[in-house]
Amino acid sequence: MNNILRSNYINKIRDYYDSNLIKVLTGVRRCGKSVLLGQIKEDLLALKITDKEHMISINFEDVSFAKINTYLKLNTYILKQIKDEQKYFIFLDEIQHIKQFEKTLASLKATQHVSIFVTGSNSKLLSGRLATLLVGRCREFKIMPFSYEEYLAFHKQNNLPLPSEPLLDYLRYGGMPQRLDYKNESDIKHYLDSVYSGIVNKDICGPKSKINKENFNLIAKYIIANSAKEFSAERIATYFLKNNNEDVNKRAIYRYLHKMEEACLITRVKRYDIAAKRTLKSIEKQFAIDNGFILSSSSGEIISSSHALENLVFNELLYRGYEVRIGKTYKGEIDFVVMKDKKKCFLQVTYLLSDESTINREFGAFDSVRDPAPRFIISLDKVNMSGRGVTHLYIEDWLKGTKDLILL
């Protein structure tokens, strides 16, 4: 299969090719970070910014580099590759495997003429000592699985027939790039299960971890299967207590949530008080990084679920660079407060506006909002249902970019 050019990221990263800032690409395992790193190299060559002789590449999950297992050995290896005074472009894939790697990066920045690109399957790659040593000297790019547009582009570029209902296929199975190599549900689920297991075994419950793997999997799959639903640690603990698992308590649940977020499996979203115009400290919901993980973590159907659609829309908003919060009103909740550049809009997501009760509920969610920012509803309805000061968008039009949100 031929990889599609991930231009959404390339266009953002290109401005930093020659920058002294360290370019940090983070994202869940198998979302395409390594492929993107390769595309950056090709782009550098195509633009004649550098040549192959001035590129140094290491993939820390390649056994060929197994001997480079400390930051000192990494530093020595790179210095040996530098032969002249020209700028070198350094690519370090899955760098979290090297303890104290930040010392090598800081040293290279201070002593060599280099442009550094690193990837990692940990959202906290820029925290702790790295943040201290390299404060103000990094630029993070959060990489996600394929968007719907990329999903369609992949099929077109590889001359693959689209499923009869591509949107529903994407809603159900998600956009992890390699899952597109498989056609039937059992193979797709098997692949997604293997990705999930790799994340748990390598990034969360490794050999030195003290986390109870069995309990973690119970909680993690429960949380992922219930993505976009209101979260309550107490309710989850009670659920497992009723099933005779006393080891799963609120403290353990929050610890597991933190680990899931670090491994980029989920994104935790806070509430935004619309009237007071401030973000609240409490966490309201968790969203799976990809809808495919919801399927692999759930025993039931999700294809008609508004929560699955809400999860898809949330990830698309992040992909497009929006800041997202859950809206709190004095009467209830708005699915999303969408923000960028000090502008915002309010957004409701529902599977179908199928009856009068659903229409009144979704449109009525905005009734208690006094803020004049634009209001939108996204659904699978192809017929324009706009009214009552609310703009309705058909989900596929929005995902393809033919119609978009307006922020004020």
C-alpha positions in Angstrom: 0.0 0.0 0.0 1.2 3.5 -0.8 1.1 6.0 2.1 -0.8 9.2 1.6 1.0 12.5 2.2 -0.2 13.9 5.5 -0.2 17.4 4.3 -2.2 18.7 7.4 0.9 18.0 9.5 3.6 18.6 6.8 2.3 22.1 6.2 2.5 23.0 9.9 5.9 21.4 10.5 7.5 22.8 7.3 7.8 26.2 8.9 10.1 24.7 11.6 12.4 22.7 9.3 15.3 25.0 9.7 14.4 26.1 13.2 16.5 25.5 16.3 13.4 24.4 18.1 13.2 20.6 18.7 10.3 19.3 16.7 8.4 16.8 18.9 5.8 14.5 17.3 3.6 12.7 19.8 0.7 10.4 19.3 -0.7 6.9 20.0 1.2 3.9 18.7 0.6 3.1 15.0 -1.1 6.4 14.2 1.6 7.1 11.5 4.3 9.1 13.3 7.2 7.1 11.7 5.7 7.4 8.2 5.3 11.1 8.8 8.9 11.3 9.8 9.8 9.7 6.5 7.7 12.2 4.6 9.4 15.0 6.4 12.8 13.6 5.2 11.5 13.4 1.6 10.1 16.9 1.8 13.5 18.2 3.0 15.2 16.6 0.1 12.6 17.8 -2.4 13.0 21.3 -1.2 16.8 20.9 -1.4 17.1 22.1 2.2 19.6 19.3 2.9 20.9 16.0 1.4 20.9 12.4 2.6 24.5 12.8 3.8 23.4 15.3 6.4 20.5 13.2 7.8 20.9 11.0 10.9 18.1 8.6 11.6 17.5 6.2 14.5 14.4 4.2 15.2 14.6 2.9 18.8 12.2 0.0 18.1 14.6 -1.3 15.4 16.9 -4.0 16.8 19.7 -2.6 14.6 20.0 0.2 17.1 19.6 -1.9 20.2 23.2 -1.1 21.4 22.2 2.6 21.6 20.5 2.2 25.0 21.7 5.2 27.0 21.7 8.9 26.4 25.5 8.8 26.5 25.7 6.2 23.8 23.2 8.1 21.8 25.2 11.3 22.0 28.4 9.4 21.0 26.7 7.8 18.0 25.3 11.1 16.7 28.6 13.0 17.1 30.4 10.3 15.1 28.0 10.8 12.2 28.7 14.5 12.1 31.5 15.0 9.6 31.5 18.7 8.7 30.2 22.1 9.7 27.0 22.0 7.7 23.6 21.7 9.4 22.6 18.1 10.2 19.0 17.0 10.4 18.5 14.4 13.2 15.5 12.1 13.4 14.9 10.0 16.5 11.9 7.7 16.4 10.2 6.5 19.7 12.8 8.3 21.8 11.0 7.5 25.1 12.9 4.2 25.2 16.1 6.1 26.1 16.2 7.2 29.7 17.3 10.9 30.2 17.3 11.4 26.4 16.7 15.0 27.1 20.3 15.4 28.2 21.5 14.4 24.7 19.0 16.7 23.0 20.1 19.7 25.2 23.8 19.0 24.6 23.3 18.7 20.8 21.4 21.9 20.7 24.1 23.7 22.7 27.1 22.4 20.8 26.1 21.3 17.3 24.6 22.9 14.2 21.5 20.7 14.0 17.8 20.5 13.5 16.2 17.8 15.6 13.0 15.8 15.1 11.8 13.3 17.7 8.7 11.1 18.0 7.2 9.4 21.0 4.1 7.4 22.0 3.7 9.4 25.2 1.7 12.6 25.6 4.0 13.6 28.5 7.1 13.5 26.5 7.5 17.3 27.0 6.9 17.2 30.8 9.3 16.7 33.7 13.0 17.0 33.0 12.7 17.6 29.3 10.5 20.6 30.0 13.1 21.9 32.5 16.1 21.3 30.3 14.5 22.5 27.1 12.0 25.1 28.3 11.0 27.2 25.4 13.1 25.2 23.0 10.5 22.6 21.7 7.5 22.7 19.4 5.1 19.8 19.9 2.9 18.4 17.1 0.1 16.0 18.2 -0.3 13.3 15.5 -3.6 11.5 15.2 -5.0 8.6 13.2 -6.4 9.3 9.7 -9.1 11.9 9.5 -12.1 11.0 7.3 -10.6 13.0 4.4 -7.3 11.1 4.7 -9.3 7.8 4.9 -10.9 8.6 1.6 -7.6 9.8 0.1 -5.9 6.5 1.1 -8.6 4.5 -0.7 -8.3 6.7 -3.8 -4.5 6.7 -3.9 -4.3 2.9 -3.6 -7.2 2.2 -6.0 -9.2 0.5 -3.3 -12.9 0.2 -3.6 -14.7 2.2 -0.9 -17.1 0.4 1.4 -20.8 0.8 0.3 -21.2 3.2 3.2 -17.7 4.7 3.8 -18.9 7.1 6.6 -20.4 4.3 8.6 -17.3 2.2 8.0 -15.1 5.1 9.4 -17.5 5.7 12.3 -17.4 2.0 13.3 -13.8 1.0 12.6 -11.9 4.3 12.9 -8.9 5.7 11.1 -5.9 3.8 12.4 -3.9 3.6 9.1 -3.0 -0.1 9.0 -6.5 -1.2 9.8 -7.3 -0.3 6.2 -5.3 -3.3 5.2 -8.1 -5.5 6.5 -11.6 -6.0 5.1 -13.7 -8.1 7.4 -14.7 -7.1 11.0 -12.9 -10.0 12.7 -9.6 -9.2 11.1 -10.0 -5.5 11.9 -10.9 -6.2 15.5 -7.9 -8.6 15.8 -5.6 -5.9 14.4 -7.0 -3.2 16.8 -6.7 -5.6 19.7 -3.1 -6.2 18.9 -2.4 -2.4 18.8 -4.1 -2.0 22.1 -2.1 -4.9 23.6 1.1 -3.3 22.3 0.2 0.0 24.0 -0.6 -1.7 27.3 2.5 -4.0 27.3 5.1 -1.5 26.1 3.8 1.9 27.4 1.8 1.2 30.5 2.3 -2.3 32.0 5.9 -3.0 31.1 8.2 -5.3 33.0 9.0 -2.6 35.6 5.5 -1.4 36.0 3.7 -2.0 39.3 0.2 -1.7 37.7 -2.1 -4.7 37.9 -2.5 -5.5 34.2 -5.8 -7.5 34.7 -7.4 -4.6 36.6 -6.0 -2.0 34.2 -7.5 -3.8 31.2 -10.9 -4.1 32.9 -11.0 -0.3 33.6 -9.4 0.8 30.4 -11.8 -1.2 28.2 -14.8 0.0 30.2 -13.7 3.6 29.9 -13.0 3.4 26.1 -16.2 1.5 25.5 -18.0 4.4 27.2 -16.2 7.2 25.4 -18.0 10.6 25.2 -20.3 9.6 28.1 -20.4 11.4 31.4 -17.7 10.1 33.7 -17.9 9.2 37.3 -15.1 7.3 39.1 -17.4 6.5 41.9 -19.9 4.9 39.6 -17.2 2.8 37.9 -15.8 1.7 41.3 -19.3 0.7 42.4 -19.9 -1.2 39.2 -16.8 -3.3 39.7 -17.5 -3.8 43.4 -20.8 -5.3 42.5 -18.8 -7.7 40.3 -16.7 -8.8 43.2 -13.6 -6.8 42.3 -12.6 -4.9 45.4 -9.2 -3.8 44.1 -10.8 -1.3 41.7 -11.3 1.8 43.7 -11.5 5.5 42.9 -7.8 6.1 43.4 -6.9 3.2 41.1 -9.3 4.5 38.4 -7.8 7.9 38.4 -4.3 6.4 38.2 -5.3 4.3 35.2 -6.9 7.3 33.6 -3.6 9.2 33.9 -1.7 6.3 32.3 -4.3 6.0 29.5 -3.9 9.7 28.8 -0.1 9.5 28.8 -0.2 6.6 26.3 -2.5 8.8 24.0 -5.3 6.3 24.3 -7.8 8.9 25.5 -8.2 12.6 25.8 -9.7 14.0 29.0 -11.9 17.1 28.5 -12.8 19.7 31.1 -16.1 21.6 31.4 -16.5 25.2 30.5 -18.9 27.5 32.4 -20.6 29.3 29.5 -22.1 32.1 31.7 -18.9 32.7 33.7 -16.7 32.2 30.6 -14.1 30.1 32.5 -12.8 26.5 32.4 -13.8 24.4 35.4 -11.3 22.2 37.2 -13.5 19.1 37.1 -13.1 16.5 34.3 -16.4 15.8 32.5 -15.7 13.2 29.8 -13.1 11.0 28.2 -12.8 10.5 24.4 -11.0 7.5 22.8 -8.3 8.6 20.3 -10.0 6.5 17.6 -13.4 5.0 17.1 -11.9 1.6 16.3 -10.8 1.2 19.9 -14.4 1.8 21.0 -15.4 -1.2 18.8 -12.6 -3.4 20.1 -13.4 -2.6 23.7 -17.2 -3.0 23.4 -19.2 -6.2 23.1 -22.2 -4.3 21.7 -23.2 -2.4 18.6 -22.0 1.2 18.3 -23.0 2.0 14.7 -26.2 3.9 15.8 -24.7 5.5 18.8 -24.6 9.3 19.2 -21.7 8.8 21.5 -19.6 7.2 18.8 -20.4 10.1 16.5 -19.6 12.5 19.3 -16.2 10.8 19.7 -15.6 11.1 16.0 -16.5 14.8 15.9 -14.3 15.5 18.9 -11.2 13.9 17.3 -11.9 15.8 14.1 -12.0 19.1 16.0 -8.6 18.3 17.6 -7.2 17.3 14.2 -8.2 20.7 12.8 -6.5 22.5 15.7 -9.4 23.6 17.8 -9.5 23.8 21.6 -12.5 21.9 22.9 -14.4 22.0 26.2 -17.7 20.5 27.4 -20.2 23.4 27.8 -22.0 23.8 31.1 -25.2 25.9 31.4 -27.4 26.4 34.4 -29.9 24.0 32.8 -27.6 21.3 31.5 -24.9 20.7 28.9 -23.7 21.7 25.4 -21.7 18.9 23.8 -18.8 21.1 22.7 -17.5 24.6 23.1 -15.2 25.0 20.2 -12.4 27.6 20.5 -9.6 29.0 18.4 -7.8 32.4 18.4 -10.1 33.8 21.2 -13.2 33.0 19.1 -15.7 30.3 19.7 -18.9 28.5 18.7 -21.3 26.0 20.4 -21.8 22.6 19.0 -24.3 19.8 19.5 -23.8 16.3 18.0 -26.5 13.7 17.5 -26.8 10.6 15.3 -30.2 11.5 13.8 -32.8 14.2 14.3 -35.3 11.5 13.9 -38.3 12.7 15.9 -39.8 15.8 17.5 -38.5 14.8 20.9 -34.9 14.6 19.7 -35.2 17.8 17.7 -36.5 19.7 20.8 -33.8 18.2 23.0 -30.9 19.1 20.7 -32.1 22.5 19.6 -33.3 23.3 23.1 -29.9 22.7 24.6 -29.0 26.2 23.4 -32.0 27.9 24.9 -30.2 28.7 28.2 -27.1 30.1 26.4 -26.9 33.9 26.4 -23.6 34.1 24.6 -24.1 35.3 21.0 -21.5 32.9 19.5 -22.7 30.8 16.6 -24.6 27.6 17.3 -24.4 24.4 15.3 -25.8 20.9 15.3 -24.0 18.1 13.4 -25.9 14.9 12.5 -26.2 12.2 9.9 -29.3 13.9 8.5 -28.7 14.9 4.9 -31.7 17.3 4.9 -30.9 20.7 6.2 -32.6 21.1 9.6 -31.4 24.6 10.4 -33.7 26.8 12.5 -34.2 28.6 15.8 -30.9 30.4 15.3 -29.0 27.1 14.9 -27.2 26.0 11.8 -27.5 22.3 11.0 -24.6 20.5 9.2 -24.6 17.1 7.6 -21.7 15.3 9.1 -20.1 14.1 5.9 -20.2 17.7 4.4 -18.4 18.9 7.5 -15.8 16.1 7.5 -15.0 16.7 3.8 -14.6 20.4 4.4 -17.4 21.5 2.1 -19.1 23.1 5.0 -17.5 24.4 8.2 -18.0 25.9 11.6 -18.0 29.7 12.0 -16.4 31.0 15.2 -17.0 34.6 16.5 
